[in-house]
Amino acid sequence: MPNTLFGTDGVRGVANAELSCDLAFKLGLAAVTVYGKKIVVGRDTRLSGQMLENALTAGIMAAGGTALCAGVIPTPAVALLTVLYKADAGVVISASHNPPEYNGIKFFGPDGMKATDDAEDALANFALEGFKDFEYHTGEAVGRLEYLEDAHERYISHAISTIDTNLSGLKIVVDCAHGASCQTTPQALERLGANVIAFNTDYTGYDINVGCGSTHLGQVRERVLKEHADLGIAHDGDADRVLFVDAQGNEIDGDYVLAFCSCDMLERGELAQSEVVSTVMCNIGFVRAMKEHGISVYQTAVGDRYVLQQMLEDGAVIGGEQSGHIIFLKHNTTGDGLVTAMQVLGVMKHTGKSLAELASVMKHFPQALINVKTPRKDEHSTNPGVLAAIAAENAYLGDNGRVLVRASGTEPLVRVMVEAETEEDAEQCAQRIAQVVRDELDGE
């Protein structure tokens, strides 16, 4: 049976609509059936999180499993705890950077790595059909629920252990996006001696990611400039990604982080294979800068699971995405916003350079990104009109830019991305292609 449940990053949709309690319950059953009886469960701060957590853990228990509940906690912490507690799997209830009405369910295997395609197929098949023949456990065979009281402490301690310096003398602004990093990132930075100004650390359940965090850098930029801070850190709702702003308020995205961290690792003899893994969304400027430093770039499909897969195949030790999902394989098995922040701060401290100085290793080509909402997103790759528009813009840009058009893995969107030497060229090319997508695919 084709897997119609899982997208780029787990099962995702509007809570109580596409992502129902019934589906969450069946995925709980599936988790025990596919992986085993010991399952770590965490969630972000969304209002629907507790509802879906109750349904999911009920499914785990109905299958005779034990749900180890970590409560509100970053996604990468669940990956870590799955390994530390020797669990059979980890499950996170989160829609990451998506709006509050959305939620998601994503899985980690016993190794702390995101579910393989085969595992997702098995989970989907059970949740859609296999549950019909399931024999529920009764009596003493019913499962149980346990709360992990030390979950935050174990994650914070791990993040701190990934650098061997203190952060005294650094003034850091942190935007927690009303999300899962509220109780972890500020504490970790303060323990290392940083002067931390954290905000958006409260939550109502329906303010996560709204006008803040890594998808809206305006607030953190404003606070950095007001406080005369050394840098700003902005997480998304589940803190598996992080973006930065430097002391002047300039955005430092994942490409910059990969660039200067890779160069630093190369200089210290720690860059295995002299390779960094990124995705097709990385900036041309990043690829050119890495080539100038003798570092190979391997580009994968969008999604940190694909980045990790390639890293493991090649023996690479660093990889990630422009959006701020960065994997330092020595320290984590998935995108981890806090660990990434620690690595960036560590490079700043041992080089004595500001974030802006580190980021100067690459020149960022102007990039325009337009999201076209359409129910026919998967037709973009075969529609003659769309293909002709892409070919025309690629011919216009030549070697001084590129076009990437792809369907979102989590939303009904076609994403049109154009890079060019000038902002005007990038924006105009993107607008022309986006209009064709709207016309051809009933977009808006």
MIZAKOL-984241 format. One record per atom (N, C-alpha, C): x, y, z. Coordinates in steps of 0.1 Angstrom, whole numbers, padded with zeros to 4 digits, always signed. Layout:
<pts>
XYZ ...
</pts>
This chain:
<pts>
+0008-0012+0000 +0000+0000+0000 +0009+0012+0000 +0006+0022-0009 +0014+0035-0009 +0013+0042+0004 +0024+0048+0009 +0024+0055+0021 +0018+0069+0019 +0006+0071+0023 -0001+0084+0021 -0001+0093+0033 +0005+0088+0044 +0005+0095+0057 +0017+0104+0059 +0029+0099+0056 +0041+0106+0060 +0046+0115+0049 +0049+0127+0053 +0055+0137+0044 +0070+0138+0046 +0076+0150+0044 +0090+0152+0046 +0095+0149+0060 +0086+0153+0069 +0090+0152+0084 +0078+0146+0092 +0075+0134+0090 +0064+0127+0098 +0050+0130+0092 +0040+0127+0101 +0026+0129+0097 +0023+0143+0102 +0017+0151+0093 +0014+0165+0097 +0001+0169+0091 -0006+0178+0098 -0019+0184+0093 -0025+0192+0104 -0036+0198+0101 -0044+0206+0110 -0049+0196+0121 -0046+0200+0134 -0050+0191+0145 -0066+0190+0146 -0071+0178+0148 -0085+0175+0149 -0092+0176+0135 -0084+0177+0124 -0089+0176+0111 -0081+0165+0104 -0070+0168+0096 -0062+0158+0090 -0055+0149+0101 -0051+0156+0111 -0044+0148+0122 -0054+0147+0134 -0061+0136+0134 -0072+0134+0144 -0066+0125+0156 -0074+0125+0167 -0071+0117+0178 -0071+0102+0175 -0080+0099+0166 -0081+0085+0162 -0069+0081+0155 -0063+0089+0146 -0051+0086+0139 -0039+0085+0149 -0039+0095+0158 -0028+0094+0168 -0028+0081+0176 -0040+0077+0180 -0042+0064+0187 -0036+0053+0179 -0040+0052+0166 -0035+0041+0158 -0020+0042+0156 -0015+0054+0155 +0000+0055+0154 +0007+0051+0167 +0000+0052+0178 +0005+0047+0191 +0006+0032+0190 -0005+0026+0186 -0005+0011+0184 +0006+0007+0174 +0007+0014+0163 +0017+0011+0153 +0031+0012+0159 +0034+0022+0167 +0047+0024+0172 +0052+0011+0180 +0043+0006+0188 +0047-0006+0196 +0048-0018+0187 +0039-0019+0177 +0039-0031+0168 +0052-0031+0159 +0056-0019+0154 +0067-0018+0145 +0080-0018+0152 +0081-0010+0163 +0094-0008+0170 +0096-0017+0183 +0086-0017+0191 +0088-0024+0204 +0080-0017+0215 +0081-0021+0227 +0072-0017+0238 +0076-0004+0246 +0089+0000+0244 +0093+0011+0252 +0095+0024+0243 +0086+0034+0245 +0086+0045+0236 +0087+0058+0244 +0097+0066+0240 +0098+0080+0246 +0089+0089+0238 +0081+0098+0245 +0072+0107+0239 +0074+0121+0244 +0075+0131+0235 +0077+0145+0238 +0068+0153+0229 +0066+0166+0233 +0057+0174+0224 +0062+0189+0226 +0057+0197+0217 +0059+0212+0218 +0048+0218+0225 +0046+0231+0224 +0037+0238+0233 +0023+0240+0227 +0020+0234+0215 +0007+0237+0209 -0005+0232+0217 -0016+0240+0216 -0027+0237+0224 -0032+0223+0221 -0031+0218+0209 -0035+0204+0206 -0026+0193+0211 -0014+0197+0216 -0004+0188+0219 -0008+0178+0230 -0014+0183+0241 -0018+0174+0251 -0029+0164+0247 -0038+0169+0238 -0049+0161+0233 -0043+0149+0225 -0034+0152+0216 -0028+0142+0207 -0018+0133+0215 -0012+0139+0225 -0003+0131+0234 -0012+0120+0242 -0023+0124+0247 -0032+0115+0254 -0036+0103+0244 -0040+0107+0232 -0044+0097+0222 -0033+0088+0219 -0021+0093+0216 -0010+0085+0212 -0005+0076+0223 -0004+0081+0235 +0000+0072+0246 -0010+0062+0250 -0023+0065+0248 -0034+0055+0249 -0032+0043+0240 -0028+0047+0227 -0025+0036+0218 -0013+0028+0222 -0002+0035+0226 +0010+0027+0231 +0006+0018+0242 -0002+0022+0252 -0006+0014+0263 -0015+0003+0259 -0024+0006+0250 -0034-0004+0245 -0027-0016+0238 -0015-0013+0233 -0007-0023+0227 +0003-0030+0236 +0002-0026+0249 +0010-0033+0259 +0023-0026+0261 +0025-0014+0256 +0038-0007+0257 +0039+0003+0268 +0051+0008+0271 +0053+0018+0281 +0056+0031+0274 +0049+0041+0278 +0051+0055+0272 +0059+0063+0282 +0071+0066+0279 +0080+0074+0287 +0078+0089+0283 +0070+0096+0291 +0066+0110+0287 +0076+0121+0292 +0082+0128+0283 +0091+0139+0286 +0084+0152+0287 +0071+0153+0283 +0064+0166+0284 +0069+0175+0273 +0068+0188+0275 +0072+0198+0265 +0087+0199+0265 +0093+0195+0253 +0107+0194+0252 +0111+0195+0237 +0123+0200+0234 +0127+0200+0220 +0128+0187+0213 +0125+0187+0200 +0126+0174+0192 +0139+0167+0194 +0150+0174+0193 +0163+0167+0194 +0165+0160+0207 +0159+0166+0218 +0160+0160+0231 +0153+0146+0231 +0142+0144+0224 +0136+0131+0223 +0145+0121+0216 +0152+0126+0206 +0161+0117+0199 +0172+0112+0209 +0178+0122+0216 +0188+0119+0226 +0183+0109+0237 +0171+0112+0243 +0165+0104+0253 +0162+0090+0249 +0158+0089+0237 +0155+0075+0231 +0168+0066+0233 +0179+0072+0230 +0192+0065+0231 +0196+0063+0246 +0195+0074+0254 +0199+0073+0268 +0191+0063+0276 +0178+0062+0273 +0169+0053+0280 +0168+0039+0274 +0176+0038+0263 +0176+0025+0256 +0161+0021+0252 +0154+0031+0247 +0140+0028+0243 +0140+0022+0229 +0129+0017+0225 +0127+0011+0212 +0124+0021+0201 +0119+0033+0206 +0116+0044+0196 +0113+0056+0204 +0113+0067+0197 +0109+0080+0202 +0099+0086+0193 +0089+0094+0199 +0079+0100+0191 +0078+0115+0196 +0077+0124+0186 +0075+0138+0189 +0062+0143+0183 +0054+0150+0192 +0042+0156+0187 +0045+0171+0185 +0047+0174+0172 +0050+0188+0169 +0049+0190+0154 +0046+0203+0150 +0046+0207+0136 +0057+0216+0134 +0067+0216+0142 +0079+0224+0140 +0077+0238+0138 +0079+0244+0126 +0078+0258+0123 +0065+0262+0118 +0055+0252+0116 +0042+0255+0111 +0033+0263+0121 +0023+0269+0116 +0014+0277+0124 +0007+0269+0135 +0002+0275+0146 -0003+0268+0158 -0014+0258+0155 -0023+0260+0145 -0034+0251+0143 -0029+0237+0137 -0017+0237+0132 -0011+0224+0127 -0005+0216+0139 -0004+0204+0137 +0005+0195+0146 +0010+0184+0138 +0019+0176+0144 +0025+0165+0136 +0029+0154+0146 +0032+0143+0140 +0038+0131+0148 +0049+0126+0140 +0061+0126+0146 +0073+0121+0139 +0080+0111+0148 +0087+0102+0142 +0093+0090+0149 +0108+0090+0148 +0114+0085+0158 +0129+0082+0158 +0130+0067+0162 +0140+0061+0155 +0143+0047+0158 +0152+0046+0171 +0155+0034+0175 +0163+0032+0188 +0177+0038+0188 +0182+0042+0176 +0195+0048+0174 +0194+0063+0175 +0182+0068+0177 +0180+0083+0178 +0179+0090+0164 +0178+0082+0154 +0177+0087+0140 +0163+0086+0135 +0159+0096+0127 +0146+0096+0122 +0142+0084+0115 +0129+0080+0115 +0124+0068+0110 +0128+0066+0095 +0132+0054+0092 +0136+0051+0078 +0123+0051+0069 +0125+0051+0056 +0113+0050+0047 +0106+0037+0050 +0113+0026+0052 +0107+0013+0055 +0099+0013+0068 +0104+0020+0078 +0097+0020+0091 +0084+0029+0089 +0085+0040+0082 +0074+0048+0079 +0063+0041+0071 +0067+0033+0062 +0058+0025+0054 +0050+0015+0063 +0058+0009+0072 +0052-0001+0081 +0042+0006+0091 +0046+0018+0096 +0037+0025+0105 +0025+0029+0098 +0026+0034+0086 +0015+0039+0078 +0005+0028+0075 +0011+0016+0070 +0003+0005+0067 -0005+0000+0079 +0001+0000+0090 -0006-0005+0102 -0017+0005+0106 -0014+0018+0106 -0024+0028+0110 -0036+0029+0100 -0033+0026+0088 -0044+0026+0078 -0052+0014+0077 -0046+0002+0078 -0052-0011+0076 -0050-0021+0087 -0037-0022+0091 -0033-0033+0100 -0040-0033+0113 -0044-0022+0118 -0050-0021+0131 -0064-0029+0132 -0069-0031+0120 -0083-0038+0120 -0082-0052+0125 -0070-0058+0124 -0069-0072+0129 -0061-0072+0143 -0059-0061+0149 -0051-0060+0161 -0059-0066+0173 -0052-0073+0181 -0058-0079+0193 -0053-0071+0205 -0062-0063+0211 -0059-0054+0222 -0055-0062+0234 -0045-0056+0242 -0041-0062+0254 -0051-0059+0265 -0052-0069+0274 -0062-0067+0285 -0055-0071+0298 -0062-0068+0309 -0057-0073+0322 -0043-0067+0325 -0034-0076+0330 -0021-0072+0334 -0012-0069+0322 -0017-0072+0310 -0009-0070+0298 -0010-0055+0293 -0020-0048+0298 -0021-0034+0294 -0009-0026+0298 -0005-0017+0290 +0008-0010+0292 +0007+0001+0303 +0017+0009+0304 +0017+0019+0315 +0024+0032+0310 +0022+0042+0318 +0028+0055+0314 +0037+0060+0326 +0049+0065+0322 +0058+0070+0332 +0063+0084+0328 +0066+0092+0337 +0070+0106+0335 +0085+0107+0337 +0092+0113+0327 +0107+0114+0328 +0110+0127+0335 +0112+0127+0348 +0114+0139+0356 +0128+0146+0353 +0137+0139+0348 +0150+0144+0345 +0153+0147+0330 +0143+0147+0322 +0144+0148+0308 +0152+0161+0304 +0147+0173+0309 +0153+0185+0306 +0168+0186+0310 +0170+0181+0322 +0184+0182+0328 +0194+0173+0319 +0189+0162+0315 +0198+0153+0307 +0201+0159+0293 +0191+0166+0288 +0194+0172+0275 +0203+0185+0276 +0200+0193+0286 +0208+0205+0288 +0223+0201+0291 +0225+0191+0300 +0238+0186+0303 +0245+0181+0291 +0238+0174+0282 +0245+0170+0270 +0249+0181+0261 +0240+0191+0259 +0243+0202+0250 +0255+0210+0256 +0256+0212+0269 +0267+0219+0275 +0280+0211+0273 +0279+0198+0273 +0292+0190+0272 +0298+0190+0258 +0291+0196+0248 +0296+0196+0234 +0306+0206+0231 +0308+0216+0241 +0319+0226+0239 +0327+0226+0252 +0340+0230+0250 +0349+0230+0261 +0353+0244+0265 +0344+0253+0264 +0347+0267+0268 +0335+0273+0275 +0337+0283+0283 +0326+0291+0289 +0322+0302+0280 +0311+0308+0282 +0306+0318+0273 +0306+0332+0280 +0314+0333+0291 +0314+0346+0298 +0319+0357+0288 +0313+0369+0290 +0316+0380+0281 +0307+0382+0269 +0299+0371+0267 +0290+0372+0255 +0276+0376+0260 +0270+0386+0253 +0256+0390+0256 +0248+0384+0244 +0238+0376+0248 +0231+0368+0238 +0216+0370+0240 +0209+0374+0229 +0195+0375+0229 +0189+0362+0223 +0179+0356+0230 +0173+0344+0226 +0158+0345+0224 +0153+0342+0212 +0138+0342+0209 +0134+0327+0209 +0126+0323+0219 +0122+0309+0221 +0109+0306+0213 +0103+0316+0206 +0092+0314+0198 +0080+0308+0205 +0079+0311+0218 +0068+0305+0226 +0067+0290+0224 +0079+0284+0222 +0079+0269+0219 +0087+0261+0229 +0092+0250+0224 +0098+0239+0233 +0111+0243+0239 +0118+0253+0234 +0131+0257+0239 +0130+0266+0251 +0118+0270+0255 +0117+0279+0267 +0124+0275+0279 +0124+0262+0282 +0130+0257+0294 +0144+0250+0293 +0150+0252+0281 +0162+0245+0278 +0173+0255+0274 +0171+0262+0263 +0182+0270+0257 +0187+0281+0267 +0178+0289+0272 +0182+0300+0282 +0190+0294+0293 +0186+0283+0299 +0193+0277+0310 +0207+0272+0306 +0208+0266+0295 +0221+0260+0290 +0231+0272+0288 +0227+0283+0282 +0236+0294+0280 +0240+0301+0293 +0230+0302+0302 +0233+0309+0315 +0243+0300+0323 +0242+0287+0322 +0251+0279+0330 +0265+0280+0325 +0267+0284+0312 +0280+0285+0307 +0286+0300+0309 +0278+0308+0316 +0283+0321+0319 +0279+0332+0310 +0270+0330+0300 +0266+0340+0291 +0256+0350+0298 +0256+0362+0293 +0245+0372+0297 +0234+0369+0288 +0223+0363+0292 +0212+0359+0284 +0200+0368+0285 +0195+0373+0274 +0182+0380+0274 +0172+0372+0266 +0164+0364+0272 +0155+0355+0266 +0141+0361+0266 +0133+0359+0255 +0120+0364+0254 +0111+0354+0246 +0098+0356+0246 +0089+0347+0240 +0091+0333+0247 +0093+0334+0260 +0095+0321+0268 +0082+0316+0275 +0071+0324+0274 +0059+0319+0279 +0051+0313+0267 +0039+0307+0270 +0031+0302+0259 +0017+0299+0263 +0008+0301+0253 -0006+0299+0255 -0011+0287+0248 -0003+0282+0239 -0006+0270+0231 -0011+0274+0217 -0014+0287+0215 -0018+0292+0202 -0010+0304+0197 +0002+0306+0204 +0011+0317+0199 +0024+0312+0194 +0026+0299+0194 +0039+0293+0189 +0041+0297+0175 +0053+0302+0172 +0058+0306+0159 +0051+0319+0153 +0041+0324+0160 +0034+0335+0154 +0042+0348+0155 +0046+0353+0143 +0054+0365+0143 +0067+0365+0150 +0072+0354+0153 +0085+0353+0161 +0093+0341+0157 +0104+0339+0164 +0112+0327+0161 +0120+0327+0148 +0124+0316+0144 +0133+0315+0132 +0126+0318+0119 +0113+0318+0119 +0106+0322+0106 +0103+0336+0106 +0105+0344+0117 +0102+0358+0117 +0113+0365+0126 +0123+0369+0120 +0135+0374+0127 +0134+0388+0132 +0123+0395+0129 +0122+0409+0132 +0124+0412+0147 +0117+0404+0155 +0118+0406+0170 +0132+0404+0175 +0138+0394+0171 +0152+0391+0177 +0162+0402+0172 +0160+0406+0159 +0169+0416+0154 +0167+0429+0162 +0155+0433+0164 +0152+0445+0172 +0158+0445+0186 +0157+0433+0192 +0162+0432+0206 +0177+0432+0206 +0184+0426+0196 +0198+0426+0196 +0204+0441+0194 +0197+0448+0186 +0202+0462+0184 +0199+0470+0196 +0187+0468+0202 +0184+0476+0214 +0193+0473+0226 +0196+0460+0228 +0204+0456+0239 +0219+0457+0236 +0223+0460+0224 +0237+0460+0220 +0244+0447+0223 +0237+0436+0219 +0241+0423+0222 +0251+0418+0211 +0259+0408+0214 +0268+0402+0205 +0262+0394+0194 +0250+0388+0197 +0243+0381+0187 +0229+0377+0192 +0221+0373+0183 +0207+0368+0186 +0205+0354+0181 +0198+0346+0189 +0195+0332+0185 +0180+0331+0184 +0175+0325+0173 +0160+0323+0172 +0157+0309+0168 +0149+0302+0176 +0145+0289+0174 +0131+0288+0167 +0128+0277+0162 +0114+0274+0157 +0107+0267+0169 +0094+0263+0167 +0086+0258+0178 +0091+0246+0185 +0098+0237+0178 +0103+0225+0185 +0118+0225+0186 +0124+0237+0183 +0139+0239+0185 +0148+0229+0179 +0144+0223+0167 +0153+0215+0160 +0161+0223+0150 +0158+0236+0149 +0165+0245+0140 +0168+0258+0148 +0178+0265+0142 +0181+0278+0148 +0187+0287+0137 +0183+0300+0138 +0189+0310+0129 +0195+0321+0139 +0204+0329+0133 +0211+0339+0141 +0210+0352+0135 +0212+0363+0143 +0215+0376+0137 +0228+0381+0144 +0236+0388+0137 +0249+0393+0142 +0246+0406+0150 +0257+0412+0155 +0255+0424+0163 +0250+0436+0156 +0250+0435+0142 +0245+0446+0134 +0231+0443+0129 +0226+0431+0133 +0212+0428+0129 +0211+0420+0116 +0222+0416+0111 +0222+0408+0098 +0218+0394+0101 +0210+0388+0092 +0206+0374+0093 +0218+0365+0090 +0220+0355+0098 +0230+0344+0096 +0223+0331+0095 +0221+0326+0083 +0213+0314+0082 +0222+0301+0082 +0215+0290+0079 +0222+0277+0080 +0234+0276+0071 +0233+0282+0059 +0244+0281+0050 +0257+0288+0056 +0255+0299+0062 +0267+0306+0068 +0272+0297+0079 +0264+0291+0087 +0268+0283+0099 +0276+0271+0093 +0270+0264+0083 +0278+0253+0077 +0291+0257+0072 +0291+0269+0065 +0304+0274+0059 +0315+0276+0069 +0312+0285+0079 +0323+0288+0089 +0326+0277+0098 +0316+0268+0102 +0319+0257+0110 +0327+0246+0103 +0324+0244+0090 +0332+0235+0082 +0346+0240+0080 +0348+0252+0078 +0362+0258+0076 +0369+0256+0089 +0363+0259+0100 +0369+0258+0113 +0373+0243+0116 +0364+0234+0113 +0367+0220+0115 +0379+0215+0105 +0379+0220+0093 +0390+0217+0084 +0403+0222+0089 +0403+0234+0094 +0416+0239+0100 +0421+0231+0112 +0411+0226+0119 +0415+0218+0131 +0417+0203+0128 +0416+0199+0115 +0417+0185+0111 +0406+0176+0115 +0394+0182+0117 +0382+0174+0121 +0372+0173+0111 +0374+0177+0099 +0364+0176+0088 +0366+0164+0080 +0360+0153+0084 +0361+0140+0077 +0358+0141+0062 +0366+0135+0054 +0364+0135+0039 +0365+0149+0033 +0368+0159+0041 +0368+0173+0036 +0354+0176+0029 +0344+0171+0035 +0330+0172+0029 +0320+0178+0038 +0311+0186+0033 +0299+0190+0040 +0287+0186+0032 +0276+0182+0039 +0264+0178+0032 +0254+0189+0034 +0247+0193+0023 +0237+0203+0024 +0225+0198+0015 +0216+0207+0011 +0205+0203+0003 +0204+0211-0010 +0195+0208-0018 +0193+0216-0031 +0189+0230-0028 +0185+0233-0016 +0181+0247-0013 +0193+0256-0009 +0205+0250-0007 +0216+0259-0003 +0220+0269-0013 +0225+0280-0009 +0228+0292-0017 +0241+0289-0026 +0240+0295-0038 +0252+0293-0047 +0264+0298-0040 +0263+0309-0033 +0275+0315-0026 +0281+0305-0017 +0273+0297-0010 +0279+0287-0001 +0287+0277-0009 +0282+0272-0020 +0289+0262-0028 +0302+0267-0033 +0302+0280-0038 +0314+0286-0043 +0324+0288-0032 +0320+0292-0020 +0329+0295-0009 +0336+0282-0005 +0328+0271-0004 +0334+0258+0000 +0344+0253-0010 +0341+0255-0023 +0350+0251-0033 +0364+0258-0032 +0363+0271-0029 +0375+0279-0027 +0383+0275-0015 +0377+0268-0006 +0384+0263+0006 +0388+0248+0005 +0385+0243-0007 +0388+0229-0009 +0379+0219-0002 +0367+0223+0001 +0357+0215+0007 +0346+0211-0003 +0343+0198-0004 +0333+0193-0013 +0319+0195-0007 +0309+0198-0015 +0296+0199-0010 +0287+0189-0018 +0280+0180-0010 +0271+0171-0015 +0257+0176-0012 +0248+0177-0022 +0235+0183-0021 +0224+0172-0021 +0216+0171-0012 +0205+0161-0011 +0191+0168-0013 +0181+0159-0012 +0167+0164-0012 +0165+0172+0001 +0155+0181+0001 +0152+0188+0013 +0147+0179+0025 +0153+0181+0037 +0149+0173+0048 +0162+0168+0055 +0163+0171+0068 +0175+0167+0075 +0177+0152+0076 +0166+0144+0074 +0168+0130+0074 +0176+0125+0061 +0174+0133+0050 +0182+0129+0038 +0196+0134+0039 +0198+0145+0046 +0212+0150+0049 +0219+0140+0058 +0213+0135+0068 +0219+0125+0077 +0222+0112+0069 +0213+0108+0061 +0215+0096+0053 +0228+0097+0045 +0229+0108+0038 +0241+0110+0030 +0254+0111+0038 +0253+0118+0050 +0264+0119+0059 +0269+0105+0063 +0260+0096+0067 +0263+0083+0071 +0270+0075+0059 +0264+0077+0047 +0270+0069+0036 +0284+0074+0032 +0286+0087+0034 +0299+0093+0030 +0310+0093+0041 +0305+0092+0053 +0314+0094+0065 +0316+0108+0068 +0307+0117+0064 +0308+0131+0067 +0304+0134+0081 +0309+0145+0087 +0306+0147+0101 +0298+0160+0103 +0295+0168+0093 +0287+0180+0094 +0278+0181+0082 +0266+0185+0084 +0256+0187+0073 +0244+0194+0078 +0236+0199+0069 +0224+0207+0074 +0217+0214+0063 +0208+0223+0067 +0200+0230+0057 +0201+0245+0060 +0198+0253+0049 +0198+0267+0050 +0188+0272+0061 +0177+0264+0063 +0167+0268+0073 +0171+0267+0088 +0183+0261+0090 +0189+0261+0103 +0189+0247+0110 +0185+0237+0103 +0186+0223+0107 +0201+0219+0105 +0209+0218+0115 +0223+0215+0114 +0226+0202+0122 +0233+0193+0116 +0237+0181+0123 +0252+0180+0125 +0257+0180+0137 +0271+0177+0140 +0271+0163+0145 +0275+0154+0137 +0273+0139+0139 +0280+0135+0152 +0290+0142+0156 +0297+0138+0168 +0288+0140+0181 +0279+0149+0179 +0271+0153+0191 +0256+0150+0190 +0250+0148+0178 +0236+0146+0177 +0233+0138+0164 +0221+0133+0163 +0216+0125+0152 +0205+0131+0144 +0202+0144+0147 +0191+0151+0140 +0194+0166+0142 +0186+0174+0134 +0188+0188+0136 +0186+0192+0150 +0195+0200+0156 +0194+0204+0170 +0198+0218+0172 +0188+0227+0175 +0190+0241+0175 +0200+0245+0187 +0198+0239+0198 +0207+0242+0210 +0221+0238+0207 +0223+0226+0203 +0237+0221+0200 +0244+0229+0190 +0236+0233+0179 +0242+0241+0169 +0246+0255+0174 +0237+0261+0183 +0241+0273+0189 +0254+0272+0197 +0255+0261+0204 +0267+0258+0212 +0279+0258+0203 +0278+0251+0192 +0290+0250+0183 +0294+0264+0177 +0284+0272+0173 +0287+0285+0168 +0293+0294+0179 +0288+0293+0191 +0294+0301+0202 +0308+0296+0205 +0310+0283+0204 +0323+0278+0206 +0334+0283+0196 +0330+0284+0184 +0339+0289+0173 +0342+0303+0176 +0332+0311+0180 +0334+0325+0183 +0344+0327+0194 +0343+0319+0204 +0351+0320+0216 +0366+0316+0213 +0368+0305+0206 +0382+0300+0204 +0389+0308+0193 +0381+0314+0184 +0388+0322+0173 +0389+0337+0177 +0380+0341+0187 +0380+0355+0191 +0373+0364+0180 +0366+0358+0171 +0359+0365+0160 +0345+0368+0164 +0339+0378+0158 +0325+0381+0160 +0318+0372+0150 +0304+0371+0151 +0296+0363+0142 +0297+0369+0128 +0297+0382+0127 +0299+0388+0113 +0312+0385+0107 +0323+0385+0114 +0336+0381+0109 +0336+0367+0104 +0330+0358+0112 +0330+0344+0108 +0321+0342+0095 +0310+0349+0094 +0301+0348+0083 +0307+0353+0070 +0318+0361+0071 +0323+0367+0059 +0331+0357+0050 +0331+0345+0055 +0337+0334+0047 +0330+0332+0034 +0317+0336+0033 +0310+0334+0021 +0302+0346+0017 +0299+0348+0004 +0290+0359-0001 +0277+0352-0004 +0267+0358+0001 +0253+0353-0001 +0247+0359-0013 +0243+0350-0023 +0236+0355-0034 +0222+0359-0031 +0216+0370-0035 +0202+0373-0032 +0193+0362-0036 +0183+0359-0028 +0174+0348-0030 +0160+0353-0029 +0151+0349-0038 +0137+0352-0036 +0130+0338-0035 +0120+0338-0025 +0113+0326-0023 +0098+0329-0023 +0090+0323-0032 +0076+0326-0032 +0068+0313-0030 +0059+0312-0021 +0051+0300-0019 +0037+0302-0026 +0034+0293-0034 +0021+0293-0041 +0012+0282-0036 +0001+0286-0030 -0008+0276-0024 -0016+0270-0036 -0016+0257-0036 -0023+0250-0047 -0026+0235-0042 -0038+0230-0046 -0042+0217-0042 -0035+0207-0052 -0029+0212-0063 -0022+0203-0073 -0007+0205-0073 -0002+0206-0061 +0013+0208-0059 +0022+0198-0066 +0017+0185-0066 +0026+0175-0072 +0027+0175-0087 +0018+0183-0094 +0018+0184-0108 +0029+0194-0114 +0036+0201-0105 +0045+0211-0110 +0056+0205-0118 +0060+0193-0115 +0071+0187-0122 +0068+0181-0135 +0055+0180-0139 +0051+0175-0152 +0043+0184-0160 +0039+0196-0155 +0031+0205-0162 +0040+0212-0173 +0036+0212-0186 +0044+0218-0196 +0046+0233-0195 +0036+0240-0190 +0037+0254-0189 +0047+0258-0178 +0046+0251-0167 +0055+0254-0155 +0070+0250-0160 +0072+0239-0166 +0085+0235-0170 +0091+0244-0180 +0083+0250-0189 +0087+0260-0199 +0092+0273-0192 +0084+0277-0182 +0087+0289-0175 +0101+0287-0167 +0103+0276-0161 +0115+0273-0154 +0127+0273-0164 +0125+0267-0175 +0136+0266-0185 +0140+0280-0190 +0130+0289-0192 +0132+0302-0197 +0140+0310-0187 +0137+0309-0174 +0144+0317-0164 +0158+0312-0162 +0160+0299-0163 +0173+0293-0162 +0182+0298-0173 +0176+0299-0185 +0184+0303-0196 +0188+0318-0195 +0179+0326-0189 +0181+0340-0187 +0192+0342-0176 +0192+0334-0166 +0202+0336-0155 +0216+0330-0159 +0216+0319-0166 +0229+0313-0170 +0236+0308-0158 +0250+0311-0157 +0258+0307-0146 +0257+0316-0134 +0250+0327-0135 +0249+0337-0125 +0236+0336-0116 +0231+0324-0116 +0219+0322-0108 +0213+0308-0110 +0202+0305-0103 +0196+0292-0105 +0181+0293-0101 +0173+0283-0105 +0159+0282-0102 +0157+0269-0096 +0149+0268-0085 +0145+0256-0079 +0130+0257-0076 +0122+0248-0081 +0108+0247-0079 +0104+0234-0073 +0098+0233-0062 +0095+0220-0055 +0082+0221-0048 +0076+0209-0046 +0064+0209-0037 +0068+0208-0023 +0061+0215-0014 +0063+0213+0000 +0060+0199+0005 +0068+0194+0014 +0065+0181+0019 +0055+0181+0031 +0051+0193+0036 +0043+0194+0047 +0030+0202+0045 +0030+0210+0035 +0018+0219+0032 +0014+0219+0017 +0002+0223+0014 -0002+0224+0000 +0003+0235-0007 +0017+0235-0009 +0024+0246-0015 +0034+0242-0026 +0035+0250-0036 +0047+0249-0045 +0056+0260-0041 +0069+0257-0038 +0078+0267-0034 +0087+0271-0046 +0087+0283-0050 +0095+0288-0061 +0107+0296-0055 +0119+0291-0058 +0131+0298-0053 +0140+0301-0064 +0145+0314-0064 +0154+0319-0074 +0166+0326-0068 +0178+0323-0072 +0190+0330-0068 +0196+0337-0080 +0200+0349-0078 +0206+0357-0088 +0216+0367-0082 +0224+0374-0091 +0234+0383-0086 +0228+0396-0080 +0216+0399-0084 +0209+0411-0078 +0195+0407-0073 +0191+0414-0063 +0178+0411-0057 +0166+0413-0067 +0168+0423-0076 +0158+0426-0086 +0156+0414-0095 +0167+0409-0100 +0166+0397-0109 +0160+0385-0102 +0164+0383-0090 +0159+0371-0083 +0144+0373-0081 +0139+0384-0076 +0125+0387-0074 +0117+0386-0086 +0121+0392-0097 +0114+0392-0109 +0112+0379-0116 +0123+0371-0116 +0123+0357-0121 +0113+0349-0113 +0114+0350-0100 +0105+0342-0091 +0091+0346-0093 +0088+0358-0095 +0074+0363-0097 +0069+0358-0110 +0077+0357-0120 +0072+0352-0133 +0069+0338-0133 +0077+0330-0126 +0075+0316-0125 +0063+0313-0116 +0062+0320-0105 +0050+0318-0096 +0037+0321-0102 +0037+0331-0111 +0024+0334-0118 +0020+0323-0127 +0030+0317-0134 +0027+0306-0143 +0021+0294-0134 +0028+0292-0123 +0023+0281-0114 +0008+0284-0110 +0005+0296-0106 -0009+0299-0102 -0018+0297-0114 -0014+0301-0126 -0023+0300-0137 -0025+0285-0141 -0014+0277-0141 -0015+0264-0145 -0021+0254-0135 -0019+0257-0122 -0022+0247-0112 -0032+0252-0102 -0041+0261-0106 -0052+0267-0098 -0046+0272-0085 -0035+0279-0085 -0029+0284-0073 -0035+0298-0069 -0030+0302-0057 -0034+0315-0052 -0023+0322-0045 
</pts>
